[in-house]
Amino acid sequence: MVTADAPRADVAAAAVPLARVVRGDLVESVHLGHLVVLAPDGSVRLALGDPDVTIWARSSLKPLQAVGMLRAGLDVDGPALALVCASHNGEPGHLDVVRGVLAGAGLGTDDLRNTPDWPLDPDAAWHWRADGNDRSSLTQNCSGKHAGMLATCVVRGWSTGDYLDATHPLQGAARDAVAELTGVEVERTTIDGCGAPLFSTTLVGLARSFAAVSTASSGPEARVAAAVRAHPWHVAGTGRDATAFMAGVPGLVAKDGADGVYAAGLPDGSAVALKVLDGSSRPRAAVLAAALAVAGVDADVLRPLGATPVLGHGAPVGAVEPTFGPEPVPQQVLA
């Protein structure tokens, strides 16, 4: 456990270029970060930067938190469990499932304690506001996770008003699942954007956890994997790359996270985790596609999923290009 007077961890140390943003014939920007690709036996197939860097995995932890909820007694599957793992768009179909999870526990949207916000999807946000609604905990992208947390508390007879307290038994169950699946002691705890406790891990630990979930044949891990594979739209939504990757790559379990995090696991045990140093989401899809190609996924399947054009006057004039791939990529000298 890290003490209060311990030195602050700095994710910038040892970061390397993961992607270049090319506009015309000029490298306009460079995204640095850390990345690890694990082979099916758990060995490191590719490491860029520091695979042992300590990170806040943000919403990429949600499938692990969901495992903790299931172990504690949560009894949902299918779209409902996918929503518990989700950073959803706030589209009507998402909100209906969140309401259903709450209703099944005898609760309502007023019991949610996550930070009120607009739906992520622009069309959903426009309609929500046009109907006279304000920012809401229901429409905030983490409401599925919070509904699952509340439903778990009801099953166990735990208090619901303080479910976000880091000392609450619910959060202890989530913390234990994160530590076990990553194989990394939780050294730091803070508060995520939605108000829930957030647990530290390492990049390679995050990859290891997605390998565990994606290869599970029974138990809570297998239930999580089955739910997100069968219902990728519920994990993110229309136009979102997490949904597109899981719909396009057979058997993939993937979850994006705020501030440039992504994690994914394949049925053979290969896994990927990445952290973009500047927190940008712009290069994530391109970098994830390149990493999955290193893991052995067909490049033809990945090409449209990772394509990230750079636009000029609404037309492509460049692209976000990963610095690596299955074959060595020449490294430009960065001034």
C-alpha positions as CSV (number, residue, x, y, z in Angstrom):
1,M,0.0,0.0,0.0
2,V,1.4,3.4,-1.0
3,T,1.5,5.9,1.9
4,A,0.3,9.4,1.7
5,D,3.9,10.8,1.6
6,A,5.1,8.4,-1.1
7,P,6.5,10.0,-4.3
8,R,3.9,10.7,-7.0
9,A,3.9,8.1,-9.8
10,D,4.5,9.7,-13.2
11,V,3.1,7.9,-16.2
12,A,5.3,10.0,-18.5
13,A,8.4,8.1,-17.6
14,A,9.6,5.8,-20.4
15,A,6.7,6.7,-22.7
16,V,7.4,6.2,-26.4
17,P,5.6,7.1,-29.7
18,L,2.5,4.9,-30.3
19,A,1.0,6.9,-33.2
20,R,1.8,9.7,-35.6
21,V,-0.9,12.1,-36.9
22,V,-0.1,12.7,-40.6
23,R,-1.7,15.7,-42.4
24,G,-0.6,15.9,-46.1
25,D,3.1,15.0,-46.1
26,L,3.9,16.3,-42.6
27,V,3.8,14.5,-39.3
28,E,1.6,17.1,-37.5
29,S,1.4,15.5,-34.0
30,V,2.7,12.5,-32.1
31,H,0.9,10.5,-29.4
32,L,3.2,8.9,-26.9
33,G,2.3,6.2,-24.4
34,H,2.7,2.6,-23.2
35,L,1.5,-0.6,-24.8
36,V,1.7,-4.3,-24.1
37,V,0.6,-7.3,-26.1
38,L,0.5,-10.7,-24.3
39,A,0.8,-14.1,-26.1
40,P,-1.6,-16.9,-25.2
41,D,0.8,-18.3,-22.6
42,G,1.0,-14.9,-20.8
43,S,4.4,-14.0,-22.1
44,V,5.1,-10.5,-23.5
45,R,4.9,-10.5,-27.3
46,L,5.4,-6.8,-27.6
47,A,6.1,-4.0,-25.1
48,L,6.4,-0.3,-26.0
49,G,7.2,2.1,-23.2
50,D,6.9,0.5,-19.8
51,P,4.4,-2.4,-19.5
52,D,4.7,-2.2,-15.7
53,V,3.7,1.4,-15.5
54,T,1.1,2.1,-12.8
55,I,-2.1,3.6,-14.3
56,W,-5.7,4.5,-13.6
57,A,-7.4,2.1,-16.0
58,R,-10.6,4.2,-15.7
59,S,-13.7,2.5,-17.4
60,S,-11.5,-0.3,-18.7
61,L,-11.9,-1.7,-15.2
62,K,-15.7,-2.1,-15.5
63,P,-15.7,-5.7,-16.7
64,L,-13.5,-6.5,-13.6
65,Q,-15.8,-4.6,-11.3
66,A,-18.7,-6.5,-12.8
67,V,-16.9,-9.8,-12.0
68,G,-16.7,-8.6,-8.4
69,M,-20.5,-7.8,-8.4
70,L,-21.4,-11.2,-9.7
71,R,-19.2,-12.9,-7.1
72,A,-21.0,-10.9,-4.5
73,G,-24.4,-12.1,-5.7
74,L,-25.6,-9.8,-8.6
75,D,-27.8,-11.9,-10.8
76,V,-28.0,-10.4,-14.3
77,D,-26.9,-11.6,-17.7
78,G,-27.3,-10.6,-21.3
79,P,-27.9,-6.9,-22.1
80,A,-28.2,-6.0,-18.4
81,L,-24.7,-7.4,-17.6
82,A,-23.3,-5.8,-20.7
83,L,-24.7,-2.4,-19.4
84,V,-23.0,-3.0,-16.1
85,C,-19.7,-3.2,-18.0
86,A,-20.6,-0.2,-20.2
87,S,-19.6,3.3,-20.9
88,H,-22.8,3.7,-22.9
89,N,-24.0,6.5,-25.2
90,G,-27.2,7.2,-23.3
91,E,-29.4,6.1,-26.2
92,P,-32.9,5.1,-25.4
93,G,-32.1,1.4,-25.5
94,H,-29.4,1.9,-23.0
95,L,-31.6,3.8,-20.6
96,D,-34.3,1.2,-20.8
97,V,-31.9,-1.5,-19.7
98,V,-30.5,0.6,-16.8
99,R,-34.1,1.3,-15.6
100,G,-34.8,-2.5,-15.8
101,V,-31.8,-3.4,-13.6
102,L,-32.9,-0.8,-11.0
103,A,-36.5,-1.9,-11.1
104,G,-35.5,-5.6,-10.7
105,A,-33.8,-4.5,-7.4
106,G,-36.9,-2.5,-6.3
107,L,-35.0,0.8,-6.9
108,G,-35.4,3.8,-9.2
109,T,-33.2,6.3,-11.0
110,D,-33.2,8.5,-7.9
111,D,-31.1,5.9,-6.1
112,L,-28.2,6.4,-8.6
113,R,-25.3,8.4,-7.1
114,N,-23.2,8.8,-10.2
115,T,-22.4,12.3,-11.5
116,P,-25.2,13.7,-13.6
117,D,-24.3,14.3,-17.3
118,W,-25.8,14.5,-20.8
119,P,-25.8,11.4,-23.0
120,L,-22.6,10.8,-24.9
121,D,-24.3,10.4,-28.2
122,P,-25.0,13.8,-29.8
123,D,-28.4,12.8,-31.2
124,A,-29.5,11.2,-27.9
125,A,-28.3,14.3,-26.0
126,W,-30.3,16.6,-28.4
127,H,-33.5,14.6,-27.9
128,W,-33.0,14.4,-24.2
129,R,-32.7,18.2,-23.9
130,A,-35.5,18.8,-26.4
131,D,-37.8,16.8,-24.1
132,G,-37.0,19.3,-21.4
133,N,-34.6,17.2,-19.4
134,D,-31.4,18.3,-17.6
135,R,-28.2,16.4,-16.9
136,S,-29.0,13.2,-15.3
137,S,-27.4,10.3,-13.5
138,L,-29.4,8.0,-15.7
139,T,-28.0,9.4,-18.9
140,Q,-24.4,9.6,-17.6
141,N,-22.4,6.9,-19.3
142,C,-21.6,4.9,-16.1
143,S,-25.2,4.5,-15.0
144,G,-25.2,0.8,-15.9
145,K,-22.3,0.1,-13.6
146,H,-23.9,2.1,-10.8
147,A,-27.2,0.3,-11.3
148,G,-25.3,-3.0,-11.0
149,M,-23.7,-1.8,-7.9
150,L,-27.0,-0.9,-6.3
151,A,-28.6,-4.2,-7.3
152,T,-25.7,-6.0,-5.8
153,C,-26.2,-4.2,-2.5
154,V,-29.9,-5.1,-2.5
155,V,-29.0,-8.8,-3.0
156,R,-26.6,-8.8,-0.1
157,G,-28.6,-6.6,2.2
158,W,-25.9,-3.9,2.1
159,S,-26.8,-0.2,2.5
160,T,-27.4,1.6,-0.8
161,G,-27.1,5.3,0.2
162,D,-23.3,5.0,0.8
163,Y,-22.4,2.5,-1.9
164,L,-19.7,4.8,-3.3
165,D,-17.8,4.9,-0.1
166,A,-14.4,3.1,-0.6
167,T,-14.9,1.2,2.6
168,H,-18.3,-0.1,1.6
169,P,-18.3,-4.0,1.2
170,L,-19.4,-3.6,-2.4
171,Q,-16.3,-1.6,-3.2
172,G,-14.3,-4.2,-1.3
173,A,-15.7,-6.9,-3.6
174,A,-14.8,-4.8,-6.7
175,R,-11.3,-4.1,-5.4
176,D,-10.7,-7.8,-4.6
177,A,-11.7,-8.8,-8.2
178,V,-9.4,-6.2,-9.7
179,A,-6.4,-7.3,-7.6
180,E,-7.0,-11.0,-8.3
181,L,-7.7,-10.8,-12.1
182,T,-4.8,-8.4,-12.7
183,G,-2.4,-10.2,-10.4
184,V,-1.4,-6.8,-9.0
185,E,-1.9,-5.4,-5.5
186,V,-4.1,-2.3,-5.5
187,E,-1.7,0.3,-4.2
188,R,-3.7,3.4,-4.8
189,T,-7.4,4.3,-4.7
190,T,-9.0,7.6,-5.9
191,I,-12.4,8.7,-7.3
192,D,-13.4,8.1,-10.9
193,G,-15.3,10.7,-13.0
194,C,-18.6,9.1,-12.2
195,G,-17.9,9.2,-8.4
196,A,-17.1,5.5,-7.8
197,P,-13.8,4.4,-6.2
198,L,-11.1,3.8,-8.8
199,F,-8.3,1.3,-8.2
200,S,-4.8,1.4,-9.6
201,T,-3.2,-1.4,-11.5
202,T,-0.4,-1.8,-14.1
203,L,-0.7,-1.9,-17.8
204,V,0.5,-5.6,-18.0
205,G,-1.9,-6.4,-15.1
206,L,-4.8,-4.9,-17.1
207,A,-3.9,-7.0,-20.1
208,R,-3.6,-10.1,-17.9
209,S,-7.1,-9.5,-16.5
210,F,-8.6,-9.3,-20.0
211,A,-6.9,-12.5,-20.9
212,A,-8.5,-14.2,-17.9
213,V,-12.0,-12.9,-18.7
214,S,-11.7,-13.7,-22.4
215,T,-10.6,-17.3,-21.8
216,A,-12.9,-18.2,-18.9
217,S,-15.1,-21.2,-19.5
218,S,-17.3,-20.9,-16.4
219,G,-18.1,-18.6,-13.5
220,P,-18.5,-14.8,-13.3
221,E,-15.6,-14.1,-15.8
222,A,-17.3,-16.3,-18.4
223,R,-20.6,-14.6,-17.8
224,V,-19.1,-11.2,-18.4
225,A,-17.3,-12.3,-21.6
226,A,-20.6,-13.9,-22.9
227,A,-22.6,-10.7,-22.2
228,V,-20.3,-8.2,-23.9
229,R,-19.6,-10.5,-26.9
230,A,-23.3,-11.1,-27.5
231,H,-24.3,-7.5,-26.8
232,P,-21.5,-5.1,-27.9
233,W,-23.9,-2.3,-28.7
234,H,-24.9,-2.2,-25.0
235,V,-21.2,-1.8,-24.0
236,A,-20.9,1.5,-25.9
237,G,-23.4,2.3,-28.7
238,T,-23.9,3.6,-32.2
239,G,-20.7,4.9,-33.8
240,R,-18.4,3.8,-31.0
241,D,-15.2,1.9,-31.7
242,A,-15.5,-0.5,-28.7
243,T,-18.8,-1.8,-30.2
244,A,-17.3,-2.0,-33.7
245,F,-14.2,-3.9,-32.5
246,M,-16.3,-6.5,-30.6
247,A,-18.8,-6.9,-33.4
248,G,-16.0,-7.2,-36.0
249,V,-13.4,-9.4,-34.3
250,P,-14.8,-12.9,-33.3
251,G,-14.6,-13.5,-29.6
252,L,-13.0,-10.2,-28.7
253,V,-13.6,-8.7,-25.2
254,A,-12.7,-5.0,-25.3
255,K,-13.3,-2.0,-23.1
256,D,-12.2,1.6,-23.7
257,G,-11.4,3.9,-20.8
258,A,-11.1,7.6,-20.3
259,D,-7.8,9.4,-20.6
260,G,-6.4,7.2,-23.4
261,V,-6.9,3.7,-22.0
262,Y,-7.9,0.5,-23.9
263,A,-7.8,-3.1,-23.0
264,A,-8.8,-6.2,-25.0
265,G,-8.6,-10.0,-24.8
266,L,-9.0,-12.8,-27.4
267,P,-10.3,-16.3,-26.9
268,D,-6.9,-17.8,-27.3
269,G,-5.6,-15.8,-24.3
270,S,-3.8,-13.1,-26.2
271,A,-4.4,-9.7,-24.7
272,V,-3.7,-6.0,-25.3
273,A,-3.5,-3.0,-23.0
274,L,-2.5,0.6,-23.9
275,K,-2.3,4.0,-22.3
276,V,-2.0,7.2,-24.5
277,L,0.1,9.6,-22.5
278,D,-1.8,12.8,-23.3
279,G,-5.1,11.1,-22.5
280,S,-6.5,11.5,-26.0
281,S,-9.0,9.1,-27.5
282,R,-7.9,10.1,-31.1
283,P,-5.3,7.4,-31.6
284,R,-6.8,4.6,-29.6
285,A,-8.6,2.7,-32.4
286,A,-5.7,2.8,-34.7
287,V,-3.3,1.7,-32.0
288,L,-5.6,-1.0,-30.8
289,A,-6.0,-2.4,-34.3
290,A,-2.2,-2.5,-34.8
291,A,-1.8,-4.3,-31.4
292,L,-4.5,-6.8,-32.3
293,A,-2.7,-7.5,-35.6
294,V,0.5,-8.2,-33.5
295,A,-1.7,-10.6,-31.5
296,G,-2.6,-12.5,-34.7
297,V,-6.0,-11.0,-35.8
298,D,-6.5,-10.8,-39.5
299,A,-5.3,-7.4,-40.8
300,D,-8.1,-7.3,-43.3
301,V,-10.7,-7.5,-40.5
302,L,-8.8,-4.8,-38.5
303,R,-8.2,-2.3,-41.3
304,P,-11.6,-0.6,-41.3
305,L,-11.9,-0.8,-37.5
306,G,-8.7,1.0,-36.9
307,A,-9.0,3.5,-39.8
308,T,-8.7,7.0,-38.3
309,P,-8.7,9.7,-41.1
310,V,-7.4,13.2,-40.6
311,L,-9.8,15.5,-42.3
312,G,-9.3,18.7,-44.2
313,H,-12.5,20.6,-45.3
314,G,-14.4,17.4,-44.5
315,A,-12.3,15.1,-46.7
316,P,-9.4,12.8,-45.7
317,V,-6.0,14.4,-46.1
318,G,-4.1,12.1,-43.8
319,A,-4.4,9.5,-41.1
320,V,-3.5,8.5,-37.6
321,E,-0.7,5.9,-38.2
322,P,0.6,3.5,-35.5
323,T,4.3,3.4,-35.1
324,F,4.3,-0.4,-35.0
325,G,2.6,-3.5,-36.4
326,P,3.1,-7.2,-37.1
327,E,6.1,-6.2,-39.3
328,P,8.8,-3.7,-38.1
329,V,7.8,-0.1,-38.9
330,P,10.6,2.4,-39.6
331,Q,10.9,4.9,-36.8
332,Q,11.2,8.5,-37.7
333,V,13.5,10.6,-35.7
334,L,11.5,13.0,-33.6
335,A,13.1,16.4,-33.2
